[in-house]
């Protein structure tokens, strides 16, 4: 059982710490951006297992470029091509490598390497991002892509999220760093110049333990296990 936050309890907690009523119009005006700041910072600092998923796309025969909607992934982690009943891993390389080694569109086969090519020119990457492959595909292959995405944000219509439920302490600290700017306590000229730094310090302490927990979930802790590092048992076993 968790002791996380809902949207209403989050707003109440922040308002209490900021010493303002929840109905304060200035507080209400910064609320959505405060949530965005806190959530984006946490998602950039922590590689959440819960935000990793897979999606399938279709590659066109003879076309080595694959279009992926920008909103599907923040970061792409793995790519595999389905050939028959096998999912064949495709390794990341530079686009210069593909342009030099696989520069003949008449030379086709099962793609074995890919490179991140860039975003669409029309919207400067707001709509689509491109991957290029080598060699050129000999048929319309199915492509399995895994990566990370931004989770849905906390709001009045989305009352609970992974962050608010399982990392409420980190969420509050990240939010209060933003609140420090709202309260004009962000720099040396502020009434309380240590306020932002204090919340920043607490955020970093909580971030360290949260990062370890995420590593344990993915069996990336000490010795590639899911256990917390044990300082006494640091030598490897024979």
Residue frames as a rotation matrix with the C-alpha (Angstrom) as fourth column:
UNK 1
0.578 0.816 0.000 0.00
0.816 -0.578 0.000 0.00
0.000 0.000 -1.000 0.00
UNK 2
-0.425 -0.757 0.497 1.38
0.764 -0.594 -0.251 3.40
0.485 0.273 0.831 -1.00
UNK 3
0.173 0.418 -0.892 1.02
0.774 -0.618 -0.140 6.78
-0.609 -0.666 -0.431 0.68
UNK 4
-0.634 -0.473 0.612 1.15
0.773 -0.421 0.475 8.80
0.033 0.774 0.632 -2.51
UNK 5
-0.661 0.338 -0.670 -0.51
-0.069 -0.916 -0.395 11.99
-0.747 -0.215 0.629 -3.60
UNK 6
0.110 0.707 0.698 -3.62
0.956 0.116 -0.268 12.69
-0.271 0.697 -0.664 -5.60
UNK 7
-0.277 -0.194 0.941 -4.01
0.630 -0.776 0.025 15.94
0.726 0.600 0.338 -7.50
UNK 8
0.605 0.613 0.509 -6.05
0.031 -0.656 0.754 17.51
0.796 -0.440 -0.416 -4.70
UNK 9
0.879 -0.319 -0.355 -3.69
0.417 0.152 0.896 16.42
-0.232 -0.935 0.267 -1.91
UNK 10
-0.097 -0.930 0.354 -0.69
0.994 -0.107 -0.009 17.56
0.046 0.351 0.935 -3.98
UNK 11
-0.033 0.161 0.986 -2.18
0.334 -0.928 0.163 21.04
0.942 0.335 -0.023 -4.42
UNK 12
0.896 0.429 0.113 -2.99
0.015 -0.284 0.959 21.17
0.444 -0.857 -0.261 -0.73
UNK 13
0.567 -0.757 -0.323 0.54
0.769 0.348 0.535 20.11
-0.293 -0.553 0.780 0.28
UNK 14
-0.308 -0.719 0.623 2.23
0.881 -0.463 -0.099 22.66
0.360 0.518 0.776 -1.98
UNK 15
0.245 0.488 0.838 -0.08
0.119 -0.873 0.473 25.46
0.962 -0.016 -0.272 -0.87
UNK 16
0.962 0.092 -0.257 0.65
0.255 0.039 0.966 24.62
0.099 -0.995 0.014 2.77
UNK 17
0.201 -0.971 -0.128 4.41
0.918 0.142 0.370 24.67
-0.342 -0.192 0.920 2.21
UNK 18
-0.457 -0.340 0.822 4.16
0.712 -0.693 0.110 27.85
0.533 0.636 0.559 0.13
UNK 19
-0.583 0.324 -0.745 1.92
0.610 -0.430 -0.665 29.42
-0.536 -0.843 0.053 2.81
UNK 20
-0.836 0.453 -0.311 -0.76
-0.549 -0.706 0.447 30.50
-0.017 0.545 0.838 0.33
UNK 21
-0.029 0.887 0.461 -4.43
-0.438 0.404 -0.803 29.52
-0.898 -0.226 0.377 0.04
UNK 22
-0.497 -0.145 0.856 -5.18
0.523 0.737 0.428 26.99
-0.693 0.660 -0.290 -2.69
UNK 23
0.466 0.789 0.401 -7.55
0.832 -0.236 -0.502 29.52
-0.301 0.568 -0.766 -4.25
UNK 24
0.121 -0.494 -0.861 -4.91
0.019 -0.866 0.499 32.23
-0.992 -0.077 -0.096 -4.59
UNK 25
0.932 0.355 -0.069 -5.08
-0.056 -0.049 -0.997 33.36
-0.357 0.934 -0.026 -8.26
UNK 26
0.350 -0.880 -0.321 -1.32
-0.933 -0.297 -0.202 33.78
0.082 0.370 -0.925 -8.57
UNK 27
-0.416 -0.440 0.796 -0.74
-0.582 0.802 0.139 30.30
-0.699 -0.405 -0.590 -7.15
UNK 28
0.410 0.677 0.611 -3.35
0.126 0.622 -0.773 28.87
-0.903 0.394 0.169 -9.52
UNK 29
0.868 -0.048 -0.494 -1.67
-0.468 -0.414 -0.781 30.56
-0.167 0.909 -0.381 -12.49
UNK 30
-0.059 -0.976 -0.209 1.70
-0.985 0.092 -0.148 28.86
0.164 0.197 -0.967 -11.85
UNK 31
0.223 0.200 0.954 0.30
-0.646 0.763 -0.008 25.49
-0.730 -0.615 0.299 -10.77
UNK 32
0.961 0.212 0.178 0.32
-0.021 0.698 -0.716 23.75
-0.276 0.684 0.675 -14.16
UNK 33
0.577 -0.812 -0.088 3.85
-0.375 -0.168 -0.912 24.92
0.726 0.559 -0.401 -15.01
UNK 34
0.002 -0.533 0.846 5.03
-0.997 0.065 0.043 23.92
-0.078 -0.844 -0.531 -11.54
UNK 35
0.571 0.279 0.772 3.80
-0.288 0.949 -0.130 20.37
-0.769 -0.147 0.622 -12.18
UNK 36
0.976 -0.217 -0.032 5.41
0.022 0.245 -0.969 20.37
0.218 0.945 0.244 -15.63
UNK 37
0.283 -0.919 0.275 8.73
-0.792 -0.386 -0.474 21.58
0.541 -0.084 -0.837 -14.19
UNK 38
0.018 -0.264 0.964 8.74
-0.883 0.449 0.139 18.96
-0.470 -0.854 -0.225 -11.43
UNK 39
0.717 0.345 0.606 7.65
-0.098 0.910 -0.402 16.04
-0.690 0.229 0.686 -13.61
UNK 40
0.908 -0.403 -0.116 10.01
-0.119 0.017 -0.993 16.85
0.402 0.915 -0.033 -16.49
UNK 41
0.133 -0.908 0.398 12.97
-0.930 -0.253 -0.267 17.24
0.343 -0.334 -0.878 -14.16
UNK 42
0.115 -0.037 0.993 12.27
-0.661 0.744 0.104 13.92
-0.742 -0.668 0.061 -12.46
UNK 43
0.886 0.287 0.365 11.77
0.056 0.715 -0.697 12.12
-0.461 0.637 0.617 -15.79
UNK 44
0.727 -0.679 -0.105 15.03
-0.359 -0.245 -0.901 13.53
0.586 0.692 -0.422 -17.14
UNK 45
-0.036 -0.769 0.638 16.94
-0.988 -0.069 -0.138 12.59
0.150 -0.635 -0.758 -14.00
UNK 46
-0.321 0.014 0.947 15.51
-0.468 0.867 -0.172 9.08
-0.823 -0.498 -0.272 -13.66
UNK 47
-0.674 0.070 -0.736 15.26
-0.670 0.363 0.648 6.44
0.312 0.929 -0.198 -16.40
UNK 48
-0.168 0.710 0.684 11.92
-0.837 0.264 -0.479 4.99
-0.521 -0.653 0.550 -15.31
UNK 49
-0.954 -0.043 0.298 11.20
0.066 0.936 0.345 1.35
-0.294 0.348 -0.890 -16.02
UNK 50
-0.207 0.977 0.058 7.50
0.513 0.159 -0.844 2.24
-0.833 -0.145 -0.533 -16.00
UNK 51
0.404 0.350 -0.845 7.89
-0.417 -0.752 -0.511 4.61
-0.814 0.558 -0.158 -18.96
UNK 52
-0.689 -0.664 -0.290 9.57
-0.597 0.295 0.746 2.05
-0.410 0.688 -0.600 -21.23
UNK 53
0.305 0.814 0.494 7.41
-0.171 0.557 -0.813 0.37
-0.937 0.164 0.309 -23.84
UNK 54
-0.733 -0.534 0.420 7.47
0.251 0.362 0.898 -1.06
-0.632 0.764 -0.132 -27.37
UNK 55
0.334 0.809 -0.483 5.79
-0.397 -0.343 -0.851 -0.12
-0.855 0.476 0.207 -30.63
UNK 56
-0.200 -0.334 0.921 5.72
0.593 0.707 0.385 -1.72
-0.780 0.623 0.057 -34.07
UNK 57
0.196 0.174 -0.965 6.19
-0.579 -0.774 -0.257 0.03
-0.792 0.609 -0.051 -37.42
UNK 58
0.629 0.051 0.776 6.40
0.501 0.737 -0.454 -1.11
-0.595 0.674 0.438 -41.04
UNK 59
-0.257 -0.809 -0.528 9.40
-0.207 -0.488 0.848 -0.44
-0.944 0.327 -0.042 -43.24
UNK 60
0.772 0.537 -0.340 8.76
-0.393 -0.017 -0.919 0.05
-0.499 0.844 0.198 -46.97
UNK 61
0.490 -0.574 0.656 10.69
0.671 0.729 0.137 -2.16
-0.557 0.372 0.743 -49.37
UNK 62
0.119 -0.573 0.811 13.59
0.915 -0.253 -0.313 -0.27
0.385 0.779 0.495 -50.97
UNK 63
0.445 0.066 0.893 13.24
-0.126 -0.983 0.135 2.71
0.887 -0.172 -0.429 -48.60
UNK 64
-0.224 -0.655 -0.722 15.86
0.641 0.459 -0.615 2.83
0.734 -0.601 0.317 -45.86
UNK 65
-0.868 -0.040 0.495 14.13
-0.264 -0.807 -0.529 5.63
0.420 -0.590 0.690 -43.92
UNK 66
-0.298 0.774 -0.559 11.57
0.807 0.517 0.285 4.92
0.510 -0.366 -0.778 -41.21
UNK 67
-0.449 0.244 0.860 9.29
-0.285 -0.951 0.121 7.66
0.847 -0.191 0.497 -39.87
UNK 68
-0.371 0.307 -0.876 8.39
0.850 0.492 -0.188 7.56
0.374 -0.815 -0.443 -36.17
UNK 69
0.530 0.612 0.586 6.00
0.277 -0.779 0.563 10.09
0.801 -0.136 -0.583 -34.61
UNK 70
-0.408 -0.775 0.483 7.97
-0.188 -0.446 -0.875 12.29
0.893 -0.448 0.037 -32.22
UNK 71
0.039 0.530 0.847 5.35
-0.945 -0.256 0.204 11.81
0.325 -0.808 0.491 -29.52
UNK 72
0.727 0.270 -0.631 5.89
-0.174 0.962 0.210 8.04
0.664 -0.043 0.746 -29.46
UNK 73
0.498 -0.650 -0.574 9.32
0.844 0.516 0.148 8.09
0.200 -0.558 0.805 -27.80
UNK 74
0.915 -0.389 -0.109 11.52
-0.318 -0.860 0.400 10.53
-0.250 -0.331 -0.910 -25.92
UNK 75
-0.187 -0.977 -0.106 14.51
-0.914 0.134 0.383 8.19
-0.360 0.169 -0.917 -26.32
UNK 76
0.745 0.306 -0.593 14.80
-0.547 0.789 -0.280 5.11
0.383 0.533 0.755 -28.51
UNK 77
0.290 -0.616 0.732 16.59
-0.770 0.304 0.561 2.21
-0.568 -0.727 -0.386 -26.86
UNK 78
-0.579 -0.466 0.668 16.43
-0.017 0.827 0.562 -0.86
-0.815 0.315 -0.487 -29.10
UNK 79
0.151 0.570 -0.807 15.38
-0.939 -0.173 -0.298 -1.65
-0.310 0.803 0.509 -32.65
UNK 80
-0.566 -0.274 0.778 14.65
-0.078 0.957 0.280 -5.09
-0.821 0.098 -0.563 -34.12
UNK 81
-0.353 0.413 -0.840 13.53
-0.936 -0.137 0.326 -6.22
0.020 0.900 0.435 -37.57
UNK 82
0.128 0.483 0.866 11.12
-0.394 0.826 -0.403 -9.14
-0.910 -0.289 0.296 -37.91
UNK 83
-0.312 -0.256 -0.915 12.24
-0.940 0.222 0.259 -11.58
0.137 0.941 -0.309 -40.58
UNK 84
-0.354 0.310 -0.882 10.05
-0.037 0.938 0.344 -14.66
0.935 0.154 -0.321 -40.74
UNK 85
0.674 0.596 -0.436 9.58
0.372 0.236 0.898 -15.76
0.638 -0.767 -0.063 -37.15
UNK 86
-0.010 -0.800 -0.601 12.76
0.998 0.033 -0.061 -14.13
0.069 -0.600 0.797 -35.85
UNK 87
0.989 0.146 0.006 13.22
0.143 -0.978 0.152 -10.69
0.028 -0.149 -0.988 -34.30
UNK 88
0.277 -0.952 0.130 16.71
0.897 0.208 -0.391 -9.66
0.345 0.225 0.911 -35.41
UNK 89
0.455 -0.155 -0.877 18.46
0.538 -0.737 0.409 -6.97
-0.709 -0.658 -0.252 -33.35
UNK 90
0.567 -0.288 0.772 19.53
0.606 -0.489 -0.628 -3.91
0.558 0.824 -0.103 -35.35
UNK 91
0.061 -0.673 -0.737 22.62
0.964 -0.151 0.217 -2.17
-0.257 -0.724 0.640 -33.98
UNK 92
0.918 0.272 -0.289 22.98
0.228 -0.958 -0.176 1.62
-0.325 0.095 -0.941 -33.69
UNK 93
-0.135 -0.948 0.287 25.70
0.967 -0.063 0.248 3.31
-0.217 0.311 0.925 -35.74
UNK 94
-0.414 -0.039 -0.909 26.35
0.033 -0.999 0.028 6.81
-0.909 -0.019 0.415 -37.04
UNK 95
0.705 0.709 -0.014 24.47
0.057 -0.077 -0.995 8.10
-0.707 0.701 -0.095 -40.06
UNK 96
0.283 -0.700 -0.656 27.85
-0.922 -0.387 0.016 8.75
-0.265 0.600 -0.755 -41.73
UNK 97
-0.629 -0.488 0.605 28.59
-0.377 0.872 0.312 5.03
-0.680 -0.031 -0.733 -41.48
UNK 98
0.087 0.757 0.647 25.35
0.440 0.554 -0.707 4.12
-0.894 0.346 -0.285 -43.24
UNK 99
0.802 0.238 -0.548 25.83
-0.286 -0.653 -0.702 6.82
-0.525 0.719 -0.455 -45.87
UNK 100
-0.023 -0.907 -0.420 29.29
-0.971 -0.079 0.225 5.45
-0.237 0.413 -0.879 -46.68
UNK 101
-0.791 -0.351 0.502 28.80
-0.327 0.935 0.138 1.69
-0.518 -0.055 -0.854 -46.36
UNK 102
-0.374 0.759 0.533 25.19
0.737 0.592 -0.326 1.34
-0.563 0.271 -0.781 -47.55
UNK 103
-0.377 0.136 -0.916 25.01
-0.253 -0.967 -0.039 4.08
-0.891 0.217 0.399 -50.17
UNK 104
-0.908 0.088 -0.409 23.64
-0.383 0.215 0.898 1.91
0.167 0.973 -0.161 -53.01
UNK 105
-0.223 0.923 0.314 19.84
-0.855 -0.031 -0.517 1.54
-0.468 -0.383 0.796 -52.99
UNK 106
0.334 0.321 -0.886 20.09
-0.784 0.616 -0.073 -1.43
0.523 0.720 0.457 -55.36
UNK 107
-0.606 -0.576 -0.548 21.94
-0.091 0.735 -0.672 -3.41
0.790 -0.357 -0.498 -52.69
UNK 108
0.151 0.812 0.563 19.17
-0.822 -0.213 0.528 -4.72
0.549 -0.543 0.636 -50.46
UNK 109
-0.517 -0.259 -0.816 18.80
0.170 0.903 -0.394 -7.21
0.839 -0.343 -0.423 -47.62
UNK 110
0.534 0.612 -0.583 17.68
0.699 0.068 0.712 -7.51
0.475 -0.788 -0.392 -44.02
UNK 111
0.438 -0.388 0.811 18.67
-0.351 -0.904 -0.243 -4.27
0.828 -0.179 -0.532 -42.22
UNK 112
0.322 -0.421 -0.848 21.35
0.753 0.657 -0.040 -4.89
0.574 -0.625 0.528 -39.61
UNK 113
-0.645 -0.527 -0.553 22.25
0.747 -0.589 -0.310 -1.35
-0.162 -0.613 0.773 -38.51
UNK 114
0.465 0.775 0.428 20.36
0.794 -0.579 0.186 1.90
0.392 0.254 -0.884 -37.95
UNK 115
-0.758 -0.634 -0.155 21.11
0.642 -0.683 -0.347 5.52
0.114 -0.363 0.925 -37.19
UNK 116
0.218 0.759 -0.614 19.09
0.709 -0.555 -0.434 8.40
-0.670 -0.340 -0.659 -35.80
UNK 117
-0.239 -0.299 0.924 18.72
0.956 -0.239 0.169 10.67
0.170 0.924 0.343 -38.84
UNK 118
-0.996 -0.086 0.003 16.87
0.083 -0.975 -0.204 13.73
0.020 -0.203 0.979 -37.55
UNK 119
-0.335 0.925 -0.181 13.46
0.325 -0.067 -0.943 15.38
-0.885 -0.375 -0.278 -37.41
UNK 120
0.156 0.471 0.868 11.04
0.983 0.010 -0.182 16.39
-0.095 0.882 -0.462 -40.15
UNK 121
-0.778 -0.585 0.229 11.92
0.619 -0.777 0.114 19.71
0.112 0.230 0.967 -41.76
UNK 122
-0.214 0.782 0.585 8.36
0.353 -0.496 0.793 21.05
0.911 0.376 -0.170 -41.94
UNK 123
0.805 0.558 0.202 7.88
-0.020 -0.315 0.949 21.16
0.593 -0.768 -0.243 -38.15
UNK 124
-0.044 -0.947 0.319 11.55
-0.700 -0.199 -0.686 20.94
0.713 -0.253 -0.654 -37.11
UNK 125
-0.775 -0.360 -0.519 10.96
-0.042 0.849 -0.527 17.59
0.630 -0.387 -0.673 -35.49
UNK 126
-0.610 0.608 0.508 7.70
-0.761 -0.273 -0.588 18.43
-0.219 -0.745 0.630 -33.73
UNK 127
0.439 0.864 -0.246 5.79
-0.897 0.402 -0.187 15.82
-0.063 0.303 0.951 -35.79
UNK 128
0.986 -0.060 -0.157 8.24
0.013 0.960 -0.281 13.11
0.168 0.275 0.947 -36.81
UNK 129
0.205 -0.973 0.110 11.71
-0.770 -0.091 0.631 11.73
-0.604 -0.214 -0.768 -36.25
UNK 130
0.752 0.040 -0.658 13.58
-0.586 0.499 -0.639 9.58
0.303 0.866 0.398 -38.75
UNK 131
0.234 -0.721 0.652 15.72
-0.299 0.585 0.754 6.47
-0.925 -0.372 -0.078 -38.55
UNK 132
0.453 -0.150 -0.879 17.80
-0.873 0.128 -0.471 5.24
0.183 0.980 -0.073 -41.49
UNK 133
0.641 -0.094 0.761 18.85
-0.269 0.902 0.339 1.64
-0.718 -0.422 0.553 -42.00
UNK 134
0.025 -0.639 -0.768 21.51
-0.991 0.083 -0.101 -0.35
0.128 0.764 -0.632 -43.76
UNK 135
-0.948 -0.224 0.228 21.29
0.276 -0.215 0.937 -2.21
-0.160 0.951 0.266 -46.01
UNK 136
-0.562 0.804 -0.194 18.17
-0.822 -0.517 0.241 -1.02
0.094 0.295 0.951 -47.82
UNK 137
-0.277 0.498 0.821 15.25
-0.438 0.695 -0.570 -3.33
-0.855 -0.518 0.025 -46.93
UNK 138
-0.981 -0.136 -0.137 14.59
-0.187 0.489 0.852 -6.09
-0.049 0.862 -0.505 -49.47
UNK 139
-0.365 0.926 -0.091 10.91
0.589 0.306 0.749 -6.23
0.721 0.220 -0.657 -48.44
UNK 140
0.050 0.475 0.879 8.42
-0.464 -0.768 0.442 -4.50
0.885 -0.429 0.182 -46.15
UNK 141
-0.504 -0.351 -0.789 9.76
0.462 0.662 -0.590 -5.58
0.730 -0.662 -0.171 -42.79
UNK 142
0.760 0.650 0.027 8.04
0.239 -0.318 0.917 -5.11
0.605 -0.690 -0.397 -39.45
UNK 143
-0.346 -0.904 0.250 10.20
0.132 -0.311 -0.941 -3.06
0.929 -0.292 0.227 -37.07
UNK 144
0.629 0.486 -0.607 9.92
0.638 0.124 0.760 -3.38
0.444 -0.865 -0.232 -33.28
UNK 145
-0.255 -0.671 0.696 11.14
0.061 -0.729 -0.681 -0.29
0.965 -0.132 0.227 -31.44
UNK 146
0.429 0.335 -0.839 11.49
0.863 0.122 0.490 0.07
0.267 -0.934 -0.237 -27.67
UNK 147
-0.529 -0.613 0.587 12.12
0.363 -0.789 -0.497 3.28
0.768 -0.049 0.639 -25.80
UNK 148
-0.614 0.267 -0.743 10.92
0.720 -0.197 -0.665 5.71
-0.324 -0.943 -0.071 -23.18
UNK 149
-0.192 0.642 0.743 7.96
0.545 -0.560 0.625 8.08
0.816 0.524 -0.242 -23.25
UNK 150
-0.876 0.011 0.482 6.71
-0.344 -0.716 -0.607 10.93
0.339 -0.698 0.631 -21.08
UNK 151
-0.657 0.691 -0.301 3.97
0.754 0.604 -0.259 9.74
0.003 -0.397 -0.918 -18.71
UNK 152
0.132 0.807 0.576 0.66
0.552 -0.542 0.633 11.57
0.823 0.235 -0.517 -18.55
UNK 153
-0.742 -0.485 0.462 0.90
-0.007 -0.684 -0.730 14.64
0.670 -0.545 0.504 -16.33
UNK 154
-0.579 0.520 -0.628 -0.88
0.795 0.189 -0.576 15.07
-0.180 -0.833 -0.523 -13.00
UNK 155
-0.864 0.377 0.333 -4.00
-0.202 -0.866 0.457 17.21
0.461 0.328 0.825 -13.36
UNK 156
-0.503 0.761 0.409 -7.53
-0.748 -0.146 -0.648 17.63
-0.433 -0.632 0.643 -12.12
UNK 157
0.553 0.715 -0.428 -8.64
-0.833 0.468 -0.295 15.09
-0.010 0.520 0.854 -14.76
UNK 158
0.371 -0.508 -0.777 -5.68
0.017 0.840 -0.542 12.73
0.929 0.188 0.320 -14.17
UNK 159
0.790 0.205 0.577 -5.72
-0.465 -0.412 0.783 12.55
0.398 -0.888 -0.231 -10.40
UNK 160
0.604 -0.626 0.493 -2.85
-0.278 0.415 0.866 10.07
-0.747 -0.660 0.077 -9.89
UNK 161
0.667 -0.492 -0.559 0.36
-0.577 0.133 -0.806 9.27
0.471 0.860 -0.195 -11.74
UNK 162
0.557 -0.559 -0.615 3.32
0.556 0.800 -0.225 6.98
0.617 -0.217 0.756 -11.19
UNK 163
-0.472 -0.805 0.360 5.38
0.282 -0.524 -0.804 9.90
0.835 -0.278 0.474 -9.87
UNK 164
-0.194 0.452 0.871 2.69
-0.744 -0.646 0.170 11.23
0.639 -0.615 0.462 -7.53
UNK 165
0.803 0.582 -0.130 1.95
-0.393 0.681 0.618 7.73
0.448 -0.445 0.775 -6.23
UNK 166
0.777 -0.517 -0.359 5.42
0.584 0.805 0.106 6.23
0.234 -0.292 0.927 -5.77
UNK 167
-0.366 -0.931 -0.005 7.68
0.878 -0.343 -0.335 9.29
0.310 -0.127 0.942 -5.56
UNK 168
0.644 0.733 0.218 5.57
0.622 -0.668 0.408 11.88
0.445 -0.127 -0.886 -3.71
UNK 169
0.578 -0.494 -0.649 8.49
0.478 -0.440 0.760 13.12
-0.661 -0.750 -0.018 -1.61
UNK 170
-0.532 -0.801 0.274 10.68
0.668 -0.197 0.718 13.74
-0.521 0.565 0.640 -4.68
UNK 171
-0.138 0.608 0.782 7.72
0.863 -0.314 0.396 15.33
0.486 0.729 -0.482 -6.48
UNK 172
0.825 0.455 -0.336 7.12
0.565 -0.665 0.488 17.76
-0.002 -0.592 -0.806 -3.63
UNK 173
0.174 -0.841 -0.512 10.77
0.454 -0.393 0.800 18.79
-0.874 -0.371 0.313 -3.42
UNK 174
-0.637 -0.384 0.668 11.02
0.758 -0.159 0.632 19.37
-0.137 0.910 0.392 -7.18
UNK 175
0.240 0.832 0.500 7.83
0.805 -0.459 0.377 21.42
0.543 0.312 -0.780 -7.05
UNK 176
0.783 0.078 -0.617 9.08
0.527 -0.611 0.591 23.53
-0.331 -0.788 -0.519 -4.16
UNK 177
-0.407 -0.913 -0.020 12.21
0.680 -0.317 0.661 24.50
-0.610 0.255 0.750 -6.12
UNK 178
-0.492 0.330 0.806 9.86
0.688 -0.420 0.592 26.05
0.534 0.845 -0.021 -8.68
UNK 179
0.612 0.767 -0.192 7.76
0.700 -0.413 0.583 27.60
0.368 -0.491 -0.790 -5.91
UNK 180
0.097 -0.666 -0.740 10.90
0.772 -0.419 0.478 29.29
-0.629 -0.617 0.473 -4.61
UNK 181
-0.843 -0.345 0.412 11.05
0.537 -0.588 0.605 31.26
0.034 0.732 0.681 -7.85
UNK 182
-0.017 0.940 0.342 7.36
0.615 -0.260 0.745 32.07
0.789 0.223 -0.573 -7.51
UNK 183
0.767 0.313 -0.560 8.01
0.641 -0.327 0.694 33.40
0.034 -0.892 -0.452 -4.02
UNK 184
0.732 -0.541 0.414 11.03
-0.246 -0.776 -0.580 35.46
0.636 0.323 -0.701 -5.18
UNK 185
0.655 -0.517 0.551 13.33
-0.586 0.114 0.802 33.34
-0.477 -0.849 -0.228 -3.02
UNK 186
0.956 -0.213 0.203 15.50
0.293 0.760 -0.580 32.00
-0.030 0.613 0.789 -5.81
UNK 187
0.316 -0.883 0.347 18.62
0.505 -0.152 -0.849 34.14
0.803 0.444 0.398 -5.53
UNK 188
-0.477 -0.687 -0.549 20.92
0.821 -0.125 -0.557 36.14
0.314 -0.716 0.623 -3.31
UNK 189
-0.871 0.190 0.453 18.59
-0.220 -0.975 -0.015 39.17
0.439 -0.113 0.892 -3.28
UNK 190
-0.032 0.934 -0.355 15.68
0.122 0.356 0.927 37.13
0.992 -0.014 -0.126 -1.91
UNK 191
0.432 0.296 0.852 14.21
-0.782 -0.349 0.517 37.37
0.450 -0.889 0.081 1.59
UNK 192
0.531 -0.269 0.803 15.36
-0.427 0.734 0.528 33.80
-0.732 -0.624 0.274 2.17
UNK 193
0.239 -0.481 -0.844 18.20
-0.969 -0.061 -0.239 33.09
0.063 0.875 -0.481 -0.29
UNK 194
-0.774 -0.565 0.286 18.75
-0.600 0.799 -0.045 29.62
-0.203 -0.207 -0.957 1.16
UNK 195
0.081 0.914 0.397 15.21
-0.624 0.357 -0.696 28.47
-0.778 -0.191 0.599 0.44
UNK 196
0.732 0.213 -0.647 15.75
-0.675 0.357 -0.646 27.21
0.094 0.909 0.405 -3.12
UNK 197
-0.220 -0.917 -0.334 19.12
-0.747 0.378 -0.546 25.70
0.627 0.130 -0.768 -2.25
UNK 198
-0.571 0.078 0.817 17.59
-0.689 0.495 -0.529 23.82
-0.446 -0.865 -0.229 0.70
UNK 199
0.530 0.821 0.213 14.91
-0.497 0.505 -0.706 22.27
-0.687 0.269 0.675 -1.49
UNK 200
0.538 -0.431 -0.724 17.53
-0.722 0.207 -0.660 21.56
0.435 0.878 -0.200 -4.16
UNK 201
-0.547 -0.799 0.251 19.65
-0.801 0.413 -0.433 19.73
0.242 -0.438 -0.866 -1.59
UNK 202
-0.250 0.556 0.792 16.72
-0.523 0.611 -0.594 17.63
-0.815 -0.563 0.138 -0.40
UNK 203
0.733 0.523 -0.435 15.76
-0.623 0.259 -0.738 16.88
-0.273 0.812 0.515 -4.00
UNK 204
0.139 -0.775 -0.616 19.25
-0.793 0.286 -0.539 15.57
0.594 0.563 -0.575 -4.77
UNK 205
-0.681 -0.337 0.651 19.31
-0.698 0.569 -0.436 13.39
-0.224 -0.751 -0.622 -1.67
UNK 206
0.143 0.841 0.522 15.97
-0.396 0.532 -0.749 11.83
-0.907 -0.100 0.409 -2.59
UNK 207
0.644 0.064 -0.762 17.02
-0.765 0.058 -0.642 11.54
0.003 0.996 0.086 -6.24
UNK 208
-0.407 -0.901 -0.152 20.04
-0.881 0.431 -0.195 9.40
0.242 0.055 -0.969 -5.33
UNK 209
-0.682 0.189 0.706 17.95
-0.302 0.807 -0.508 6.78
-0.666 -0.559 -0.494 -3.54
UNK 210
0.454 0.887 -0.085 15.24
-0.402 0.119 -0.908 6.90
-0.795 0.447 0.410 -6.21
UNK 211
0.313 -0.434 -0.845 17.85
-0.932 0.032 -0.361 6.30
0.184 0.901 -0.394 -8.90
UNK 212
-0.762 -0.600 0.241 19.16
-0.644 0.741 -0.192 3.28
-0.064 -0.301 -0.951 -7.01
UNK 213
-0.233 0.773 0.591 15.65
-0.235 0.545 -0.805 1.88
-0.944 -0.326 0.054 -6.74
UNK 214
0.674 0.460 -0.578 15.11
-0.634 -0.040 -0.772 2.23
-0.378 0.887 0.265 -10.49
UNK 215
-0.185 -0.830 -0.527 18.44
-0.928 0.324 -0.184 0.49
0.324 0.455 -0.830 -11.14
UNK 216
-0.749 -0.057 0.660 17.37
-0.429 0.801 -0.417 -2.37
-0.505 -0.596 -0.624 -8.87
UNK 217
0.304 0.947 0.103 14.12
-0.427 0.232 -0.874 -2.79
-0.852 0.222 0.475 -10.81
UNK 218
0.792 -0.027 -0.610 16.13
-0.606 0.088 -0.791 -3.32
0.075 0.996 0.054 -14.00
UNK 219
0.851 -0.516 0.098 18.74
0.442 0.803 0.400 -5.63
-0.285 -0.297 0.911 -12.40
UNK 220
0.457 -0.702 0.546 21.33
0.323 -0.441 -0.838 -2.89
0.829 0.559 0.025 -12.86
UNK 221
0.879 -0.190 0.438 22.41
-0.476 -0.418 0.774 -2.68
0.036 -0.889 -0.457 -9.22
UNK 222
-0.018 -0.973 0.230 25.73
-0.954 0.085 0.286 -4.00
-0.298 -0.215 -0.930 -7.86
UNK 223
-0.747 -0.369 0.553 26.75
-0.229 0.924 0.308 -7.20
-0.624 0.103 -0.775 -9.64
UNK 224
-0.713 0.564 -0.416 23.82
-0.540 -0.064 0.839 -6.72
0.446 0.824 0.350 -12.07
UNK 225
-0.712 0.534 -0.457 21.36
0.677 0.696 -0.241 -7.82
0.189 -0.481 -0.856 -9.39
UNK 226
0.066 0.819 0.570 18.16
0.259 -0.566 0.783 -6.32
0.964 0.096 -0.250 -8.02
UNK 227
0.476 0.050 -0.878 19.59
0.870 0.122 0.478 -5.91
0.131 -0.991 0.015 -4.53
UNK 228
0.964 -0.200 0.176 20.80
-0.230 -0.958 0.169 -2.75
0.135 -0.204 -0.970 -2.83
UNK 229
0.195 -0.965 -0.176 24.62
-0.164 0.144 -0.976 -2.50
0.967 0.219 -0.130 -2.79
UNK 230
0.963 0.052 -0.263 26.02
0.234 0.320 0.918 -4.13
0.132 -0.946 0.296 0.33
UNK 231
0.588 -0.781 0.210 29.18
-0.694 -0.621 -0.364 -2.30
0.414 0.068 -0.908 1.45
UNK 232
0.237 -0.506 0.829 30.33
-0.729 0.472 0.496 -5.25
-0.643 -0.722 -0.257 3.58
UNK 233
0.292 -0.035 0.956 29.94
0.329 0.942 -0.066 -7.83
-0.898 0.334 0.287 0.78
UNK 234
0.584 -0.043 -0.811 31.66
-0.593 -0.705 -0.390 -5.73
-0.555 0.708 -0.437 -1.88
UNK 235
-0.598 -0.796 -0.096 34.26
-0.634 0.396 0.664 -8.38
-0.490 0.458 -0.741 -3.02
UNK 236
0.130 0.634 -0.762 32.90
-0.924 0.356 0.139 -10.61
0.360 0.686 0.632 -5.77
UNK 237
0.528 0.130 0.840 32.17
-0.544 0.810 0.217 -14.23
-0.652 -0.572 0.498 -4.93
UNK 238
-0.564 -0.810 -0.158 34.44
-0.690 0.358 0.630 -16.92
-0.454 0.464 -0.760 -6.28
